[in-house]
Amino acid sequence: MGSDGSKRSVAPRTLGVRKFAESRAAEVENLHSIVANRLSNNFRSRRDKRRRTTAHDNQLANRRHRKRRKDSPVAGADHNPAAPGKVPRRVRRRNELKQNPESGFCTSGDGTRRLRTHVWHAKRFTMTKLWGFYLPLGLQGRGRGSRALLKWYKQGVVIHDASYHFAVQFDGPEDSLISVLDRVLVPSPSAHPMDMSHSILSGVTYGRALLHHVGTPLSKPIAPVMYMWRHLDQHNTGKVQQDCANGEGVPENIDDSVPFRQLWVWIHVSAFTEGYAALKCACQKEMDEVGSLIRCSSLEGHLAKLEIMGSGAFKLLQKILHPIKHAVERPFQLKKHSSIEASMDEKKMECDLLHNEDGFPSHAIFSLMVKDPREYMDEETFNDSKMIALSTVDEVLSHVTEKQPSITQPVDKGGGLLLLSQAHHGLWDAASGLRTPIEENVLHTERHKKRMDFLCLDNFNSGTSNSLDSLQSSRSCPIMLLRNGSADDRLKGWSIVLPLSWVKAFWIPFISKGAHAVGLREKHWIANNAYLPYFPWDYPDCNAYTSLMAIEAAASHSKADRRPPAVRALKVPIPPPWSTICSFDKAFTTGVNTLISSERSTSNSSSPSNLTNSSSGVTSSRLRDHMCGFRGSVVRTNKELTCFLENNYGGHSFLFPYNMVRDRSFLKALKDQSNVGGLANGISRVTACHDLCFLRVILHALKEGFFEEGAIVCAPRFTDISSRDLRLENNEIGLQMPQSAAASYFKEVCPGEWEIQVPEDPIARESHRWPIGFVTTGFVRGSEKPTAEAFCEVNYLAHLREEQWTEMSVERRKKEIYVLVRNMRSSAYRLALATIVLEQQEDDLEFM
């Protein structure tokens, strides 16, 4: 009886509709009488309120359905029973795109690969075929919407599927891997400061560098890369060493004392083939010289990368990522403390995961295991995200030789708190296979069953999921968080490295929680807003840039050919003719008005006359080696710039690397009274230099002007600067050249090769200005402070600053350099201020 009394009465499992209506018949009749009295027993609808609907008779849909039935293999079997029925493309494509294999990309008929988010992007974005992929170019429309995008970035979150970045994995001895990186990376990892090098080598942070070919560090770079080490501990080093020992051709002189490590190098898809070949060549040379075993393998099709950008990126990560309760390592939390100064207290420090964004330094690496974001999360999930942090950073940065305690074992209070993260090992073993997520239909069935159980209703259609699929699938995913910026940077965002099969599982939750998806064009706008170069558009010295410009040139010419000649736009060089920029010692020579030849000796000529005040010019400048690509080199580190200035100017020039700006040498020269009307003490006049060397500069328009991609950066005369205020007062038009001279400024001598033309008319020649660089990224229309990125020759920049500081008073001097910018199809010059990037920061290695 006690048991019967404790039972609760539950709602019936089934409901009889007829019995329910009979029991409520009186109420229904009463309600019907009330409605009938109000309508005067006229239940017909008013004619003016009637709407004809044809949803029941959709002729277009019926015709389409009949055509599909006709083309189906079942219907087609009657017409041609001998030939097997062919599955329609629509069915084949739908089944193919629904698949979620463990690795690899889906491909179209011509072999073009598709992202895992291809279907979602294809319905909303303009797609383009680039680098062997179908990639989202931008939102549908004419390419506008930059103001709304930057507002999303400033106040919200944007997300980009960057799965077209591939990783190359290295396995081998630590010293051999460092030697391989020193062969191909600039700056080399050994050149970093001790604390930075130790942080990268221990797997706490990742590094950035430029990838070069083996043995040619001064040649054209291949691409900017990001490299990261697997966290050093006894478990993974022993596993890697065992895997290498099981391979073929293992040398017998392997030193057991040298730790075996793993390393990732991330490369953009446009330069992956060239970069992967260079890395394999470096490994082969290292093995031939040293005799150690190094495995170099590609992780293409195994890993993916999602980029979360914006001021609310961290808050969105807190909503989506629900880590599984286990101990992880956060070696960067106590980064300021030293092992000598720290008191080595063994107290556990519990902290909420992703609780404070300031606790993550720039370039931090954080690995964790998270739950499937598609599943419903209970309140207990947030309480289960407690993590145990490290007591000191030195426990991570030191080589661990003792066995690490497991998660289930109690932590020895005398042995430290360095615990192992399971997620840190899952992604590093991606080549051997990772479990795929649960299929969508299984999750939908589980959600439906929960709803039916909540309503106390029978679920007649509920079925059990396949046990084999459940064994091969997982409800948790190992990921790796990479911080792309800091609180002081203009770029605020994170990158998520995860298995390729899990991209769909994370993409929809991010979108549903408020993230705005962006394509290649919108990402370019964000890079411009953050003053960062965008690969490969802002890397003119790479082969990937040349290939991209060739594709854009072919598309531009094809579009122009489809228009009538009368309305066809002026043909401009694509890419910009970098070969027309001459060496500073050959640009202008006194009294010479003929073609400058590369064989001409400059030893008998006097020092270069004033570049901007000389009225004499050259008729043309043609590259003698018949190469239309980029020639010269681009300086992206302060060390390279300092060496260049030491070799060419003896360390005394009007260019100041970042280390000189920090010690106030720049401000002393800026405010030096002795520079008025002459040269400063200790700063020599620009000497002749035959080598072309470029610097990345940020251009700000002075009052007016909109700079487009490919615009020409020219050297102004000092009168162009001094007369600007007078022209504004008199409402006069600024400096312009005749339209005929603008149309013939560049002349195409053969396909892809251009030369510069100086007009013979004295009046037109007076408005001619010599090019010193080109704009690679133009203004973004929706930006509050539009900026453009350009590459200008070093010697011209030094000469322009020397002239402007010499002629100007101390009060009117600026840290920026005055330049003129003219769009390719325009005849008007616009005055702009050029800011040298390497005078504002240590290195120019960050990129997007």
Disulfide bonds with the S-S distance in Angstrom:
none
